[in-house]
């Protein structure tokens, strides 16, 4: 049963642009769909936040802010973020679509991997994390589910920066047990997370690839968390006898409970991985762990790495139940993946037919009648269906493979078109007309659209353009406006673009986000208007090009009633012209009772007066140079004086 039919979003167009075609997966934070960008005519992944989370304004704000930041992270092993937006109650991310499977799928099917395959996956993961770490990002949720392996063998890391916006540790679902398996001790104990928590998670993922199981297990998340805090990750050789010591050392270094002992970021760990690989022999790299699951393939006796050194995995093929050609190709989404294997006869060749008895008389008449019926049936069939055939599945096939399939189906290859694609490999089929599965007459032609690979676009010169105009220019050139940063500028008017990142002339993939720096105008220094009347303070600030707001609540201060007691921003601050300065009016000084300190020692008198809120001035004169008692005070004890004012004491 196709569960996507029950999803209300399937078939809708979000934001007037993204047509939702199928549901791919459901997670704790969002649902991921395969969608078509109708504006740029490309397939992408659409991540739509669950409505319960979308109702939280602060969560959505952080989700958007971090998505914009991650969109600036360009790396071949990072799933690219193209766009972010909202349509009613749907908050979404438009991301690169990777046709293939996750590392979790591979582990589920293969069990433990050979060391060569494990390192072939780990190295591009660390390269992606290293680029993120050097750019100031921490993933915080590294696990096999977030490692995507494309049909072309590329390894990509997904969900950068988004995990900061949601705390999954408090959830008690089964998915959490998988998440907590990769949490570093400091994340659990102190809630802190820097680049070393990603290093720890990668160490756990490496252990799982080498052994086929997680290092810590339990019936509840709490049990797993306890083991992270109080037990070291065991060496892989404890589960896989003969595992090279260098791999034990890699896992131990990456999963050290003390973060100070771990490599400081993914780049440092990648260096250790490359060094360890260089010291291993081919036999050690290709050793098959006992936990590996047997999977049939053409070369059953050739037990080579699951994932070659080039990162080109054996192609994963969709299994479409009930499909005519056995699921040899087709939609790479919503499917179960398997490795290619040749079919074999398990029961030997079919037995020869038994010799029957001689036909009886009259049998010829029966045969003639049957032939007549079959002939009539064949004619009816041909008129209704026999002259038609179905367009074979051609997506992601090379042009030569597509031609062969079309010709075997009794069809002709028509026009060959070419188009750019960020998701379909260069030289392979993006689409066909008619579409795969469509019924057409025998000998009709099929038009193919072949991918030219990703289209690159030069960033236009946006300097001096108004922000809205810069966005229009980027959109017209096939790019998108990314994060907007505002700065003061003496030369560029307020609201106009100062610069872009990357700069003009830089080549970027179509759909890439371009960060903009926009002018806040010339800075205005806020004058000090405390102590002035409301009218004078307002006049001075407005003449400087600022707006004035009078706070409704007044405060006691050293200034007289009706004068300005406080201002925000403070005097000397630089603001943009037209910004608002809030003024708070004084109710006058607070009157407090003056303590009587005559006859007290100087130290006691000062402390008493200061505790009451006064400042103290000592008047010793000539006769009081060596005195230590108070002879008199400027305001008699028991009377009132403004709080904060100065009381003079005469010392004898």
C-alpha positions in Angstrom: 0.0 0.0 0.0 1.4 3.4 -0.9 1.3 5.4 2.3 2.0 8.6 0.4 -1.6 8.6 -0.8 -2.7 9.2 2.7 -0.5 12.3 3.1 -2.4 15.5 2.6 0.7 17.3 1.2 1.3 14.9 -1.7 0.1 16.5 -4.9 0.1 20.0 -3.4 2.3 22.9 -4.6 4.0 24.8 -1.7 4.7 28.5 -2.0 3.5 28.4 -5.6 6.7 26.7 -6.6 7.4 23.2 -5.1 5.2 20.4 -6.2 5.2 17.6 -3.6 5.4 14.3 -5.5 6.0 11.6 -2.8 6.8 11.1 0.8 10.3 9.8 1.5 10.7 9.6 5.2 9.2 10.8 8.5 11.4 11.9 11.4 11.0 13.4 14.9 11.2 17.0 13.6 10.0 16.9 10.0 8.7 14.9 7.1 10.9 14.7 3.9 9.3 14.6 0.5 10.5 14.3 -3.1 9.4 17.4 -4.9 9.8 19.2 -8.2 10.9 22.9 -8.3 8.5 24.0 -11.0 10.4 27.2 -11.5 13.8 25.7 -12.2 12.4 22.3 -13.3 14.6 20.2 -11.0 13.9 17.4 -8.5 14.8 18.2 -4.9 14.1 17.1 -1.3 11.5 19.1 0.6 11.8 18.9 4.4 8.6 20.1 6.0 8.5 20.8 9.7 5.8 19.1 11.8 2.9 21.4 12.5 3.4 21.1 16.3 6.9 22.5 16.0 5.9 25.1 13.4 3.5 26.6 16.0 6.5 27.5 18.2 7.6 30.9 16.9 11.0 30.9 18.6 11.7 27.4 17.2 10.8 28.5 13.7 13.0 31.6 14.0 16.0 29.6 15.0 15.3 27.0 12.4 15.3 29.7 9.7 18.3 31.5 11.0 20.5 28.3 11.1 19.2 27.1 7.8 20.3 30.3 6.1 23.8 29.9 7.7 24.1 26.3 6.6 23.1 27.3 3.1 26.5 29.1 2.8 28.4 25.9 3.5 29.4 24.7 0.0 31.1 21.2 0.0 30.7 18.2 -2.3 30.0 15.9 0.7 27.3 18.1 2.3 23.7 18.0 1.3 23.1 21.5 -0.1 20.2 23.7 1.2 18.7 25.6 -1.7 15.8 27.5 -0.2 13.7 28.1 2.9 10.2 29.3 3.3 6.7 29.0 4.7 3.3 28.4 3.1 0.6 28.8 5.7 1.3 26.4 8.5 4.0 24.6 6.5 7.6 25.6 7.2 10.0 24.0 4.8 13.5 23.6 3.6 14.3 22.9 -0.1 17.4 20.7 -0.3 19.5 18.7 -2.7 17.9 15.4 -3.6 20.2 12.4 -3.3 18.9 9.3 -5.0 20.2 6.3 -3.1 20.1 5.0 0.5 21.5 5.8 3.9 24.4 4.3 5.7 21.8 2.7 8.1 20.2 0.9 5.1 23.7 -0.4 4.1 24.4 -1.6 7.7 21.0 -3.2 8.0 21.5 -5.1 4.7 25.3 -5.8 5.0 25.9 -6.0 8.7 29.5 -5.3 9.5 31.6 -3.8 6.7 35.1 -4.6 5.6 37.6 -2.1 6.9 38.2 -0.7 3.4 34.4 0.0 3.0 34.1 1.5 6.5 37.0 3.9 5.8 35.7 4.7 2.3 32.5 6.0 4.0 34.1 7.6 7.0 36.6 9.7 5.0 34.1 11.8 3.0 32.0 12.2 6.2 34.9 13.6 8.0 35.8 15.9 5.0 32.2 17.3 5.2 32.3 17.7 9.0 35.8 19.2 8.7 34.6 21.9 6.3 31.7 22.6 8.7 33.9 22.8 11.7 36.3 25.2 10.1 33.3 27.4 9.1 32.0 27.4 12.7 29.3 24.8 12.5 28.7 21.8 14.8 26.4 19.0 13.5 25.4 17.6 16.9 23.5 14.6 15.5 25.9 12.5 13.5 24.5 9.0 13.0 24.1 6.5 10.0 20.7 7.9 9.2 22.3 11.3 8.3 24.9 9.7 6.0 23.5 9.4 2.5 25.1 7.2 -0.2 24.0 8.1 -3.7 23.4 5.7 -6.5 26.6 7.1 -8.1 28.6 6.3 -4.9 28.8 9.8 -3.6 28.7 10.1 0.2 26.9 13.1 1.7 26.1 14.4 5.2 22.6 15.7 5.8 20.9 17.9 8.5 23.7 20.3 9.2 22.9 22.9 11.9 19.2 22.0 12.0 19.6 19.7 15.0 20.5 22.6 17.2 16.9 23.7 17.1 15.3 20.6 18.6 16.2 18.5 21.7 15.6 14.9 21.0 17.2 13.5 24.1 14.0 14.0 26.2 11.9 12.0 23.7 11.4 8.4 24.6 10.5 6.9 21.3 12.5 4.2 19.6 14.2 6.6 17.3 15.7 8.3 20.3 17.5 5.1 21.3 19.3 5.4 18.0 20.1 9.0 18.5 21.4 8.7 22.1 23.8 5.9 20.9 26.0 8.6 19.4 25.9 11.4 22.1 29.1 12.4 23.6 29.4 12.3 27.5 29.7 16.1 27.7 26.4 16.5 25.7 24.7 14.2 28.2 26.2 15.6 31.4 26.6 19.3 30.8 24.6 20.0 27.6 27.7 21.4 25.9 28.6 20.7 22.3 31.6 21.7 20.2 33.4 20.1 17.3 34.5 17.2 19.5 31.0 15.8 19.9 30.9 15.2 16.2 34.3 13.5 16.5 32.8 11.2 19.2 29.8 10.3 17.1 32.0 9.5 14.1 34.0 7.1 16.4 30.8 5.3 17.3 29.7 5.2 13.7 33.1 3.7 12.8 32.8 1.1 15.5 29.3 0.2 14.2 30.5 -0.2 10.6 33.4 -2.4 11.7 31.4 -4.7 14.1 27.8 -4.4 12.8 26.5 -3.3 16.3 26.5 -0.3 18.6 29.1 -0.2 21.4 26.4 0.5 24.1 23.0 -1.0 24.2 20.0 -1.1 26.6 16.3 -1.4 26.9 15.9 2.4 27.4 17.7 5.6 26.5 18.6 6.1 30.1 20.6 2.9 30.2 22.5 3.9 27.0 23.2 7.3 28.4 24.6 5.8 31.6 27.0 3.6 29.7 28.2 6.6 27.7 29.1 8.4 30.9 30.6 5.5 32.8 32.0 3.0 30.2 34.6 3.3 27.4 33.7 2.2 23.9 35.2 -1.3 23.6 37.8 -1.9 20.9 36.4 -3.3 17.7 38.8 -6.3 18.0 36.9 -7.5 21.0 34.0 -8.3 18.6 36.0 -8.9 15.5 39.1 -11.1 16.3 42.1 -10.1 14.2 40.9 -6.5 13.7 44.1 -4.4 13.2 45.3 -2.5 16.2 45.4 0.8 14.2 41.6 0.6 13.9 41.2 0.0 17.6 43.3 3.1 18.2 41.2 5.2 15.9 38.0 4.2 17.7 39.6 4.8 21.1 40.9 8.2 20.2 37.6 9.4 18.7 35.4 8.1 21.5 37.5 9.1 24.5 35.2 10.1 27.3 37.4 13.1 28.1 36.9 15.5 25.2 40.4 17.0 25.8 41.9 13.6 24.7 40.0 13.4 21.4 41.1 15.0 18.1 40.0 18.6 18.3 37.9 18.5 15.1 37.0 16.3 12.1 40.0 17.5 10.1 42.4 16.2 12.8 40.5 12.9 13.0 40.6 12.6 9.1 44.4 13.0 9.3 44.6 10.1 11.8 42.3 8.0 9.5 44.5 8.5 6.5 47.6 7.7 8.5 46.0 4.5 9.8 44.8 3.4 6.3 48.3 3.9 4.9 49.7 1.4 7.5 47.2 -1.4 6.6 47.8 -4.1 4.1 45.3 -5.1 1.4 44.5 -8.3 3.3 43.7 -6.3 6.4 41.5 -3.8 4.5 39.6 -6.5 2.7 39.2 -8.9 5.7 35.5 -10.0 6.0 34.2 -9.7 9.6 32.2 -12.6 10.9 29.2 -10.2 11.5 29.0 -9.5 7.8 25.7 -10.6 6.3 25.9 -12.8 3.1 24.5 -11.0 0.1 24.3 -12.7 -3.3 25.9 -11.0 -6.3 27.4 -11.9 -9.6 30.8 -12.7 -8.3 29.8 -14.8 -5.3 33.4 -15.9 -4.8 34.9 -12.5 -5.1 34.3 -11.0 -1.7 35.5 -7.4 -2.4 34.8 -4.3 -0.5 31.1 -3.3 -0.4 32.1 0.3 -1.2 35.2 0.6 -3.5 38.0 3.1 -2.7 36.5 5.5 -5.3 33.3 5.7 -3.2 31.3 4.2 -6.0 29.1 1.7 -4.2 27.7 -1.3 -6.1 24.5 0.2 -7.6 21.5 0.0 -5.4 18.4 -0.9 -7.3 14.7 -0.4 -6.5 12.5 -3.3 -5.8 9.0 -2.5 -7.2 6.7 -5.3 -6.3 4.7 -6.6 -9.2 6.6 -4.5 -11.8 6.9 -6.1 -15.2 10.7 -6.0 -15.5 11.4 -7.1 -11.9 12.2 -3.7 -10.6 15.5 -3.3 -12.4 15.1 0.5 -12.4 12.6 3.2 -11.6 11.8 5.8 -9.0 14.7 5.7 -6.5 12.4 7.0 -3.7 10.1 5.1 -1.5 11.7 1.8 -2.2 13.6 -1.1 -0.7 17.2 -1.3 -2.0 19.2 -4.4 -2.9 22.5 -5.0 -4.5 22.6 -6.4 -8.1 22.6 -10.1 -8.3 22.0 -12.6 -11.0 19.1 -15.1 -10.8 20.0 -18.7 -10.5 18.0 -22.0 -10.9 17.8 -23.5 -7.4 16.2 -26.7 -8.4 18.0 -27.5 -11.6 16.7 -27.4 -15.2 13.0 -28.3 -15.7 12.3 -32.0 -16.2 11.6 -33.2 -19.7 7.9 -33.8 -20.5 6.5 -37.2 -20.0 5.6 -39.2 -23.2 1.9 -39.2 -23.5 -0.4 -41.8 -25.1 -1.5 -41.6 -28.7 -4.3 -39.1 -29.3 -7.7 -40.6 -29.8 -9.9 -40.2 -32.8 -11.8 -36.9 -32.8 -8.9 -35.0 -31.1 -8.1 -33.2 -34.4 -11.6 -31.7 -34.3 -11.1 -30.4 -30.8 -7.7 -28.9 -31.7 -9.1 -27.2 -34.7 -11.8 -25.6 -32.5 -9.3 -24.4 -30.0 -7.1 -22.9 -32.7 -10.1 -21.0 -34.0 -11.0 -19.6 -30.6 -7.4 -18.6 -29.9 -7.2 -16.9 -33.3 -10.3 -14.9 -32.6 -9.0 -14.0 -29.1 -5.7 -12.9 -30.5 -7.3 -10.6 -32.9 -9.4 -9.0 -30.3 -6.4 -8.6 -28.0 -4.3 -7.0 -30.8 -7.1 -4.5 -31.6 -7.4 -3.5 -27.9 -3.9 -3.9 -26.4 -1.6 -5.8 -28.7 -0.6 -2.8 -30.8 0.4 -0.9 -27.7 3.4 -1.2 -25.5 4.7 0.6 -22.3 7.6 3.0 -22.2 10.3 1.3 -20.2 11.9 2.7 -17.1 14.7 5.0 -18.3 15.5 7.5 -15.5 19.2 7.6 -14.4 20.2 5.4 -17.3 23.0 6.4 -19.8 21.9 7.4 -23.2 23.2 4.1 -24.6 21.4 2.1 -22.0 18.2 4.0 -22.6 18.4 3.5 -26.4 18.9 -0.3 -25.9 15.8 -0.5 -23.6 13.7 1.6 -26.0 14.6 -0.6 -29.0 14.0 -3.8 -27.0 10.5 -2.5 -26.2 9.9 -2.2 -30.0 10.0 1.6 -29.9 12.1 4.2 -31.7 14.4 6.8 -30.1 13.1 10.2 -31.1 14.6 13.6 -30.3 17.5 13.9 -27.8 17.3 17.0 -25.6 19.8 18.2 -23.0 19.2 20.1 -19.8 21.2 21.1 -16.7 20.6 19.1 -13.5 22.0 19.4 -10.0 20.7 16.0 -9.0 21.0 13.8 -12.1 24.5 12.6 -13.1 25.9 14.0 -16.3 25.1 11.9 -19.4 22.1 10.1 -17.8 18.4 10.4 -18.5 16.5 13.1 -16.6 13.1 12.4 -18.2 11.4 10.9 -21.2 8.4 11.9 -23.2 6.1 9.9 -22.9 6.9 9.2 -19.3 8.0 5.7 -18.1 5.0 3.3 -17.9 2.9 5.2 -20.4 1.1 3.2 -23.1 2.1 4.1 -26.7 1.7 2.4 -30.1 4.4 0.0 -31.3 7.2 1.7 -33.3 6.3 5.1 -31.9 9.3 7.3 -30.7 10.4 8.3 -27.3 12.0 11.7 -26.6 14.9 11.7 -24.1 16.2 14.5 -22.0 19.9 14.0 -21.0 21.6 15.7 -18.1 24.4 18.1 -18.7 25.3 18.0 -15.0 24.9 21.0 -12.7 24.6 24.4 -14.2 27.0 27.1 -13.0 25.9 30.7 -12.8 28.2 33.8 -12.3 27.2 35.9 -9.3 26.1 39.3 -10.7 27.4 42.7 -9.4 24.8 43.7 -6.9 26.7 46.7 -5.3 24.6 49.8 -5.0 21.3 48.0 -5.7 18.3 48.3 -3.4 17.8 45.0 -1.5 14.5 44.2 -3.3 16.2 44.8 -6.6 19.2 42.6 -5.7 16.8 39.8 -4.8 15.1 40.2 -8.2 18.4 40.1 -10.1 19.6 37.0 -8.2 16.3 35.3 -8.9 16.4 36.2 -12.6 20.0 34.7 -12.8 18.9 31.4 -11.2 20.4 32.2 -7.8 18.7 33.0 -4.4 19.3 35.7 -1.8 20.8 34.2 1.4 21.5 35.7 4.8 21.3 39.5 5.0 23.8 41.3 7.2 23.4 45.0 7.9 26.3 47.4 8.4 26.9 51.1 8.6 28.3 52.8 5.5 29.3 56.4 4.8 29.1 55.8 1.0 26.1 53.5 0.4 22.6 54.7 1.2 20.5 52.9 3.7 18.8 49.8 2.3 21.2 49.3 -0.6 23.7 46.5 -1.1 27.3 47.1 0.0 28.7 43.7 -1.1 27.8 40.0 -1.7 29.4 36.8 -0.5 30.7 35.3 -2.8 31.6 38.3 -4.8 30.6 39.3 -8.3 32.0 37.0 -11.0 32.2 33.9 -8.8 30.7 30.8 -10.3 28.1 29.0 -8.3 25.6 26.2 -8.9 22.1 27.4 -10.0 19.9 27.8 -7.0 22.8 28.6 -4.6 22.2 31.2 -1.9 24.2 34.4 -2.0 24.7 36.3 1.2 24.2 40.1 1.1 25.6 42.9 3.2 23.1 45.9 3.2 23.8 49.4 4.4 22.2 50.8 7.5 23.2 54.3 6.3 25.6 56.7 7.8 26.0 56.2 11.6 24.6 58.8 13.9 26.1 59.4 17.4 23.6 59.6 20.1 24.0 62.8 22.2 23.9 62.9 26.0 20.5 64.5 26.9 20.3 63.4 30.6 19.5 66.3 32.8 17.8 68.3 30.0 14.1 69.1 29.8 11.9 66.8 27.7 11.5 69.6 25.1 15.2 70.3 24.8 16.2 66.7 24.6 13.6 65.9 22.0 14.6 68.9 19.8 18.3 68.0 19.9 17.8 64.3 19.0 15.3 65.0 16.2 17.7 67.6 14.7 20.2 64.7 14.5 17.8 62.7 12.5 16.5 60.4 15.2 13.1 59.6 16.5 12.1 60.1 20.2 9.9 58.0 22.4 9.1 59.0 26.0 8.8 56.0 28.4 5.5 55.9 30.2 7.1 55.0 33.6 9.2 57.7 35.4 12.0 57.0 37.9 13.7 58.7 40.8 17.1 60.1 40.0 19.6 62.7 40.9 18.0 65.0 38.3 15.1 67.3 39.1 11.5 66.4 38.4 10.7 66.7 34.7 14.3 66.3 33.5 15.6 63.3 31.5 16.9 60.7 33.9 17.9 57.9 31.4 18.2 57.3 27.7 18.4 54.2 25.5 20.7 53.8 23.5 23.2 55.4 25.8 25.1 58.6 24.9 27.9 58.0 22.4 26.2 55.0 20.8 26.2 54.8 17.0 22.8 54.2 15.4 21.2 54.6 12.0 19.4 57.7 11.0 15.7 57.3 11.8 16.3 55.0 14.7 14.4 55.6 18.0 15.9 56.8 21.2 13.8 56.1 24.3 13.9 58.8 27.1 12.9 58.2 30.7 11.7 61.2 32.8 12.9 61.8 36.3 10.4 62.0 39.3 13.1 63.9 41.1 15.5 62.6 43.8 14.2 60.1 46.4 14.1 61.7 49.9 15.5 59.6 52.7 16.0 60.2 56.4 19.6 61.2 57.4 21.1 59.1 60.2 22.5 61.0 63.3 26.3 60.2 63.4 27.5 63.0 65.7 29.9 61.5 68.3 30.5 58.3 66.3 33.9 57.3 65.0 34.7 58.4 61.5 34.6 54.8 60.1 31.3 54.0 61.7 29.8 57.3 60.6 30.8 56.8 57.0 29.4 53.3 56.9 26.1 54.4 58.4 25.6 57.2 56.0 26.7 55.2 52.9 24.4 52.3 53.9 21.5 54.9 54.0 22.3 55.9 50.4 24.5 59.0 50.9 27.9 60.0 49.8 30.2 61.2 52.5 32.7 64.2 52.6 35.2 64.4 55.5 36.0 67.9 56.8 38.9 67.7 59.2 40.2 71.3 59.1 43.4 72.1 61.0 42.1 70.8 64.4 40.7 67.6 63.0 43.8 66.2 61.3 44.4 63.7 64.0 40.8 63.3 65.2 38.6 60.2 64.8 35.2 61.3 66.0 32.4 63.3 64.2 31.8 66.7 65.7 28.9 67.8 63.4 27.2 66.9 60.1 25.9 69.2 57.3 22.3 67.8 57.6 21.1 67.1 61.0 20.1 63.6 62.0 16.4 62.9 61.5 16.0 65.4 58.6 15.6 64.2 55.0 17.9 64.7 52.0 18.0 63.4 48.4 19.2 59.8 48.2 22.7 59.9 46.6 23.5 63.4 47.8 26.6 64.2 49.8 26.6 64.7 53.6 29.7 66.5 55.0 30.9 65.5 58.5 33.3 67.7 60.6 35.9 65.6 62.4 37.6 66.7 65.7 
